Amino acid sequence: MVLSLKRAVSGRLLYFFILGDILGAGVYVLVGAVAGKVGGAVWLPLLCALGLATLTGASYAELATKYPRAGGSAHYATRAFGSAVGSVVGFCMLAGGIVSVGALARAFAGDYLGSLVSVPVAVVVVVLLAGLAALNIRGVKESLRANAVATAVELGGLVLVIGLGAWVVLRGDGEPARLAQVDTGQGVFGAVLAGTVLAYYSFAGFETSVNLAEEVRDPRRSYPRALLGALATVGVVYLLIGLVTSASVPTDRLAESSGPLLEVVRVAGGVPEWLFSLVALVAVANGALLTGIMSSRLAYGMSRDGLLPAVLGRVLPGRRTPWVAALATSGASLVLALTGDVEALATTLVLLLLIVFTAVNAAVLVLRRDPGDTEHFRVPVIVPVLGVGSCLLLFTQLETGVWVRGLVLVGLGVVLAVVNTVWRRRAVPV
């Protein structure tokens, strides 16, 4: 008897899953980098990135309600373009998830933890990833409950920054005029677009939730609400963060800081700086947990589609969680975390995600000829068309080094697709 995944995820838990995955560590470090690209108008790239992310998010909402299966992006690409393209897309998504967990584990062992306690990096990485893998295998419901608590901490930290920044402005120490300042060194459009690429990374994470569609109760109703609701919530929070950070902290100081939100705390005063180190650690660990859940479910779904070894599709009796896939993806992340640094692991993620998003938006258009088994959420045709266009636009802003590293991984995905194609042809009886 083949065990299916347990439908244990309510719409509320799914909302917190998506919210927590998007809110991750990115916003705590990228606001300063965005300021370095665009100037004082930090809110503008954040708003643009929200619009672009919502386009692709809406495409995911249609496909997740039409095909509620754990394979996610790889499953959609397989249905639309065949197993070869599905294999490449799935590999890009899986590689991005594994790399992301490795980067987050490495980041967890970095300066934030170092400001509190001194522990060898290798020990921290091993203990963290082992603990997250155990929580993943224990059950998605337990994992998402932990995520709900961590998300509340992350969101609380951001709300605190918003309040402190507003207080700085109200007491007369801020400079709201900076909100209209755009660095014109590369032109207004070029500056905003460069900042949007960085801001777009802060919204990444919504795509991982489709891999839980098979475990969601009534996904056709709850998934679009959870996804679009979480994006809207994050958009409001990020917009307020962009406004208060730029208005309360000088642009140069913001751009030079590796902890830009901490600069707001320092300017405002009254809040211990160590508090933000703890909040950041919660954000990083939560991001690693959620991305690890996604990676294991994606590997499980790809194995069922014949794109990865069948052993990854094994489900733990009783718990009904993909335990082999969880161990395999956590092990790969562990190797990456112990052998690479955060920057090297993180810079390829945007490229990998844009490849996936392009395929998903295109799949919506191709699969319109398939009515599906039941009624599902539908978006206007213009939405996936604009989604493809947004990905192509952001491709033009990636640096050469990112392309080199990313295409190496894509090449591995192509090799996997060729191997799968050859294997399938040999398996077909003559």
C-alpha positions as CSV (number, residue, x, y, z in Angstrom):
1,M,0.0,0.0,0.0
2,V,1.4,3.4,-1.0
3,L,1.0,6.0,1.8
4,S,-0.1,9.5,0.9
5,L,0.8,12.6,2.9
6,K,-1.5,13.6,5.7
7,R,-3.7,16.6,5.2
8,A,-2.9,18.3,8.5
9,V,-2.4,21.9,7.4
10,S,-5.1,24.4,8.0
11,G,-5.5,27.7,6.0
12,R,-4.2,29.6,9.1
13,L,-1.1,27.4,9.5
14,L,-0.4,27.8,5.7
15,Y,-0.7,31.6,6.0
16,F,1.9,31.6,8.8
17,F,4.1,29.2,6.8
18,I,4.1,31.6,3.8
19,L,4.4,34.7,6.0
20,G,7.3,33.2,7.9
21,D,9.1,32.0,4.8
22,I,9.0,35.4,3.2
23,L,9.8,37.4,6.3
24,G,13.1,35.4,6.8
25,A,16.5,36.8,7.4
26,G,16.6,38.8,4.1
27,V,14.8,42.0,5.3
28,Y,17.2,42.2,8.2
29,V,20.2,42.7,6.0
30,L,19.0,43.9,2.5
31,V,17.5,47.3,3.3
32,G,20.9,48.8,3.5
33,A,21.9,47.2,0.2
34,V,18.8,48.6,-1.5
35,A,19.6,52.0,-0.1
36,G,23.1,51.7,-1.7
37,K,21.5,51.1,-5.1
38,V,18.6,53.5,-5.1
39,G,19.4,56.2,-2.5
40,G,16.9,57.4,0.1
41,A,13.7,56.2,-1.7
42,V,14.1,52.7,-0.3
43,W,10.4,52.2,-0.3
44,L,10.1,52.4,-4.1
45,P,12.1,49.2,-5.0
46,L,10.2,47.4,-2.3
47,L,6.9,48.4,-3.8
48,C,8.1,47.4,-7.3
49,A,9.3,44.0,-6.0
50,L,6.0,43.4,-4.3
51,G,4.1,44.0,-7.6
52,L,6.4,41.6,-9.5
53,A,6.3,38.9,-6.8
54,T,2.5,39.1,-6.7
55,L,2.3,38.4,-10.5
56,T,4.2,35.1,-10.1
57,G,2.4,34.4,-6.8
58,A,-1.0,34.6,-8.5
59,S,0.3,32.1,-11.2
60,Y,1.3,29.7,-8.4
61,A,-2.1,30.1,-6.8
62,E,-3.8,28.9,-10.0
63,L,-1.5,25.9,-10.5
64,A,-1.5,24.9,-6.8
65,T,-5.3,24.8,-6.7
66,K,-5.5,23.1,-10.1
67,Y,-2.9,20.4,-9.3
68,P,-2.5,20.1,-5.5
69,R,0.5,17.9,-5.4
70,A,3.8,18.0,-3.5
71,G,6.0,18.3,-6.6
72,G,5.2,22.0,-7.0
73,S,7.1,23.8,-9.7
74,A,8.6,20.6,-11.1
75,H,5.2,19.0,-11.4
76,Y,3.7,22.0,-13.2
77,A,6.6,22.2,-15.7
78,T,6.4,18.4,-16.3
79,R,2.7,18.6,-17.2
80,A,3.2,21.6,-19.4
81,F,6.5,20.9,-21.2
82,G,7.4,17.3,-20.5
83,S,9.6,15.5,-18.1
84,A,12.9,16.9,-19.4
85,V,11.9,20.5,-18.6
86,G,10.2,19.4,-15.4
87,S,13.5,17.8,-14.3
88,V,15.5,20.9,-14.9
89,V,13.0,23.2,-13.2
90,G,12.7,20.8,-10.3
91,F,16.4,20.6,-10.0
92,C,16.8,24.4,-10.0
93,M,14.2,24.6,-7.3
94,L,15.7,21.8,-5.2
95,A,19.2,23.1,-5.6
96,G,18.1,26.6,-4.6
97,G,16.4,25.2,-1.5
98,I,19.4,23.1,-0.4
99,V,21.8,26.0,-1.1
100,S,19.5,28.3,0.9
101,V,19.4,26.1,3.9
102,G,23.2,25.7,3.8
103,A,23.6,29.5,3.6
104,L,21.1,30.1,6.5
105,A,22.8,27.5,8.6
106,R,26.2,29.2,8.0
107,A,24.7,32.6,8.7
108,F,23.2,31.3,12.0
109,A,26.7,30.4,13.1
110,G,28.0,33.9,12.2
111,D,28.2,37.3,13.8
112,Y,24.7,37.3,15.4
113,L,25.4,34.2,17.4
114,G,29.0,35.3,17.9
115,S,27.8,38.4,19.7
116,L,26.1,36.2,22.3
117,V,28.3,33.1,22.7
118,S,31.4,31.6,21.2
119,V,30.9,28.2,19.6
120,P,32.7,26.6,16.7
121,V,30.9,27.1,13.4
122,A,31.0,23.3,12.5
123,V,29.3,22.4,15.8
124,V,26.6,25.0,15.4
125,V,25.8,24.0,11.8
126,V,25.6,20.2,12.7
127,V,23.4,20.8,15.7
128,L,21.1,23.2,13.9
129,L,20.6,21.1,10.8
130,A,20.2,17.9,12.8
131,G,17.5,19.6,15.0
132,L,15.7,21.0,12.0
133,A,15.7,17.7,10.2
134,A,14.3,15.9,13.3
135,L,11.5,18.5,13.5
136,N,10.8,18.1,9.8
137,I,10.5,14.3,10.1
138,R,8.4,14.4,13.3
139,G,5.6,16.1,11.3
140,V,4.6,19.1,9.3
141,K,2.0,20.2,11.8
142,E,4.6,20.3,14.6
143,S,7.0,22.2,12.2
144,L,4.4,24.7,11.3
145,R,3.4,25.3,14.9
146,A,7.1,26.1,15.6
147,N,7.1,28.4,12.6
148,A,4.0,30.2,13.8
149,V,5.9,31.1,17.1
150,A,9.0,32.1,15.2
151,T,7.1,34.2,12.7
152,A,5.5,36.1,15.6
153,V,9.0,36.9,16.9
154,E,10.2,38.0,13.5
155,L,7.2,40.1,12.8
156,G,7.4,41.6,16.3
157,G,11.0,42.6,15.7
158,L,10.0,44.4,12.5
159,V,7.0,46.1,14.1
160,L,9.4,47.3,16.8
161,V,11.7,48.8,14.2
162,I,8.7,50.5,12.6
163,G,7.7,52.0,15.9
164,L,11.2,53.1,16.8
165,G,11.7,54.7,13.4
166,A,8.4,56.6,13.6
167,W,9.4,57.8,17.0
168,V,12.7,59.2,15.7
169,V,10.9,61.1,13.0
170,L,8.2,62.4,15.4
171,R,10.7,63.7,17.9
172,G,12.4,65.7,15.1
173,D,15.6,63.6,14.6
174,G,14.7,62.2,11.2
175,E,14.7,63.6,7.7
176,P,11.5,62.6,5.7
177,A,12.8,64.5,2.7
178,R,15.2,61.5,2.0
179,L,12.2,59.4,1.0
180,A,12.1,61.3,-2.3
181,Q,15.8,61.1,-3.1
182,V,16.9,58.7,-5.9
183,D,20.5,58.1,-6.8
184,T,20.7,59.4,-10.4
185,G,24.1,58.0,-11.1
186,Q,22.7,55.3,-13.4
187,G,19.4,57.1,-14.1
188,V,16.2,56.9,-12.1
189,F,14.9,53.8,-13.8
190,G,18.3,52.0,-13.6
191,A,18.6,52.8,-9.9
192,V,15.1,51.7,-9.0
193,L,15.5,48.5,-11.1
194,A,18.8,47.7,-9.5
195,G,17.2,48.1,-6.1
196,T,14.2,46.0,-7.1
197,V,16.4,43.0,-7.8
198,L,17.7,43.1,-4.3
199,A,14.3,43.8,-2.8
200,Y,12.8,40.9,-4.9
201,Y,15.0,38.5,-3.0
202,S,13.3,39.6,0.2
203,F,9.9,38.5,-1.2
204,A,11.2,35.0,-2.2
205,G,9.7,32.2,-0.2
206,F,6.1,32.2,-1.3
207,E,6.9,29.6,-4.0
208,T,7.9,27.0,-1.4
209,S,4.4,26.7,-0.1
210,V,3.1,24.9,-3.2
211,N,5.0,21.8,-2.0
212,L,2.6,21.6,0.9
213,A,-0.6,21.7,-1.3
214,E,-1.0,17.9,-0.8
215,E,-1.0,18.4,3.0
216,V,-3.4,21.3,3.0
217,R,-7.1,21.0,3.9
218,D,-9.3,22.2,1.1
219,P,-6.3,23.7,-0.9
220,R,-8.6,25.1,-3.7
221,R,-10.2,27.5,-1.2
222,S,-7.5,28.1,1.4
223,Y,-4.3,28.3,-0.7
224,P,-5.1,31.5,-2.7
225,R,-6.2,33.3,0.4
226,A,-3.1,32.3,2.4
227,L,-0.7,33.1,-0.4
228,L,-2.0,36.4,-1.5
229,G,-2.9,37.4,2.1
230,A,0.7,36.7,3.2
231,L,2.2,38.7,0.3
232,A,-0.1,41.6,1.1
233,T,0.9,41.5,4.8
234,V,4.6,41.3,4.0
235,G,4.2,44.1,1.4
236,V,2.7,46.5,4.1
237,V,5.4,45.6,6.6
238,Y,8.3,46.0,4.2
239,L,6.9,49.3,2.8
240,L,6.8,50.7,6.4
241,I,10.3,49.4,7.1
242,G,11.6,51.1,3.9
243,L,9.9,54.4,5.0
244,V,11.1,54.5,8.6
245,T,14.6,53.3,8.0
246,S,15.4,55.8,5.3
247,A,13.7,58.7,7.2
248,S,15.4,58.0,10.5
249,V,18.9,56.9,9.4
250,P,21.2,58.8,6.9
251,T,21.4,57.0,3.6
252,D,25.2,56.5,3.6
253,R,25.1,55.1,7.1
254,L,22.3,52.8,6.1
255,A,24.0,51.6,3.0
256,E,27.3,50.8,4.8
257,S,25.7,48.8,7.6
258,S,25.4,45.0,7.5
259,G,22.7,45.3,10.1
260,P,20.6,48.2,8.8
261,L,17.7,47.7,11.2
262,L,20.0,47.7,14.1
263,E,21.0,51.3,13.0
264,V,17.4,52.3,13.6
265,V,17.5,50.8,17.1
266,R,20.8,52.7,17.8
267,V,19.4,56.0,16.6
268,A,16.2,55.6,18.6
269,G,17.8,54.3,21.8
270,G,16.1,52.6,24.7
271,V,16.2,49.1,23.3
272,P,19.1,46.6,24.1
273,E,21.1,45.8,20.9
274,W,21.4,42.1,21.9
275,L,17.6,41.8,21.5
276,F,18.0,42.2,17.8
277,S,20.7,39.5,17.7
278,L,18.2,37.1,19.2
279,V,15.4,38.1,16.8
280,A,17.8,37.7,13.8
281,L,18.8,34.2,15.0
282,V,15.1,33.3,15.2
283,A,14.5,34.6,11.7
284,V,17.5,32.7,10.2
285,A,16.6,29.4,12.0
286,N,12.9,29.8,10.9
287,G,13.9,30.4,7.3
288,A,16.1,27.3,7.4
289,L,13.3,25.2,8.8
290,L,10.7,26.3,6.2
291,T,13.1,25.9,3.3
292,G,14.1,22.5,4.6
293,I,10.5,21.4,4.6
294,M,10.1,22.7,1.1
295,S,13.2,20.9,-0.1
296,S,12.2,17.5,1.3
297,R,8.7,17.8,-0.1
298,L,10.0,18.8,-3.5
299,A,12.5,15.8,-3.5
300,Y,9.6,13.6,-2.5
301,G,7.3,14.9,-5.3
302,M,10.1,14.6,-7.9
303,S,10.7,11.0,-6.9
304,R,7.1,10.2,-7.5
305,D,7.2,11.8,-10.9
306,G,10.3,9.7,-11.8
307,L,12.7,12.6,-11.8
308,L,14.7,11.5,-8.8
309,P,15.4,8.0,-7.3
310,A,12.3,6.3,-5.9
311,V,13.9,5.8,-2.5
312,L,13.3,9.6,-1.8
313,G,9.5,8.9,-2.0
314,R,9.5,6.7,1.1
315,V,7.1,7.9,3.8
316,L,7.5,7.2,7.5
317,P,4.6,5.0,8.7
318,G,2.5,6.7,11.4
319,R,4.0,10.1,10.9
320,R,3.5,9.9,7.2
321,T,6.4,12.4,6.5
322,P,9.0,12.0,3.7
323,W,11.9,10.9,6.0
324,V,14.4,9.8,3.4
325,A,14.0,13.0,1.4
326,A,14.3,15.1,4.6
327,L,17.6,13.3,5.6
328,A,19.0,13.5,2.0
329,T,18.3,17.2,1.6
330,S,19.5,18.1,5.1
331,G,22.7,16.1,4.5
332,A,23.4,18.0,1.3
333,S,22.8,21.3,3.0
334,L,25.2,20.3,5.8
335,V,28.0,19.6,3.3
336,L,27.4,23.0,1.6
337,A,27.3,24.8,5.0
338,L,30.6,23.2,6.1
339,T,32.4,23.9,2.8
340,G,31.1,27.3,1.6
341,D,30.5,30.8,2.9
342,V,27.2,32.7,3.0
343,E,27.9,35.0,0.1
344,A,29.0,32.2,-2.3
345,L,26.0,30.1,-1.3
346,A,23.5,32.9,-1.6
347,T,24.3,34.7,-4.8
348,T,23.0,32.0,-7.1
349,L,19.5,31.9,-5.5
350,V,17.9,34.7,-7.5
351,L,19.0,33.3,-10.8
352,L,17.7,29.8,-10.0
353,L,14.4,31.2,-8.8
354,L,13.9,33.4,-11.9
355,I,14.4,30.3,-14.1
356,V,11.7,28.5,-12.0
357,F,9.4,31.5,-12.1
358,T,9.7,31.9,-15.8
359,A,8.7,28.3,-16.3
360,V,5.8,28.4,-13.9
361,N,4.3,31.5,-15.5
362,A,4.6,30.0,-18.9
363,A,3.1,26.7,-17.6
364,V,-0.1,28.6,-16.6
365,L,-0.6,29.7,-20.2
366,V,0.1,26.2,-21.7
367,L,-2.0,24.3,-19.2
368,R,-5.1,26.5,-19.8
369,R,-6.1,23.9,-22.4
370,D,-6.4,21.4,-19.5
371,P,-9.7,22.1,-17.7
372,G,-8.6,20.2,-14.6
373,D,-10.6,17.8,-12.5
374,T,-12.5,20.4,-10.5
375,E,-13.0,24.1,-10.3
376,H,-9.9,26.0,-9.3
377,F,-8.6,29.5,-8.8
378,R,-8.0,31.3,-12.1
379,V,-6.1,34.5,-12.9
380,P,-6.5,36.8,-16.0
381,V,-4.3,35.7,-18.9
382,I,-2.3,39.0,-18.6
383,V,-1.0,38.0,-15.2
384,P,1.2,35.1,-16.2
385,V,2.3,37.1,-19.3
386,L,3.4,40.0,-17.2
387,G,5.0,37.4,-14.8
388,V,7.2,36.1,-17.6
389,G,8.1,39.7,-18.6
390,S,9.1,40.6,-15.0
391,C,11.4,37.6,-14.8
392,L,13.1,38.5,-18.2
393,L,13.5,42.1,-16.9
394,L,15.2,41.0,-13.7
395,F,17.5,38.6,-15.6
396,T,19.1,41.6,-17.3
397,Q,20.2,43.0,-13.9
398,L,22.2,39.9,-12.7
399,E,26.0,40.2,-12.7
400,T,28.2,37.9,-14.8
401,G,29.6,36.1,-11.7
402,V,26.0,35.1,-10.7
403,W,25.4,33.7,-14.2
404,V,28.5,31.6,-14.2
405,R,27.7,30.0,-10.8
406,G,24.1,29.6,-11.6
407,L,24.6,28.0,-15.0
408,V,26.9,25.4,-13.5
409,L,24.0,24.2,-11.4
410,V,21.6,24.5,-14.3
411,G,24.0,22.4,-16.3
412,L,23.8,19.7,-13.6
413,G,20.0,19.8,-13.9
414,V,20.3,19.3,-17.7
415,V,22.5,16.3,-17.2
416,L,19.9,14.9,-14.8
417,A,17.2,15.5,-17.4
418,V,19.2,13.6,-20.1
419,V,19.9,10.7,-17.7
420,N,16.2,10.5,-16.8
421,T,15.2,10.6,-20.5
422,V,17.6,7.8,-21.5
423,W,16.5,5.7,-18.5
424,R,12.8,6.0,-19.4
425,R,13.4,5.1,-23.0
426,R,15.3,2.0,-22.0
427,A,12.6,1.1,-19.6
428,V,10.0,1.1,-22.4
429,P,9.7,-2.4,-23.8
430,V,10.5,-2.7,-27.5
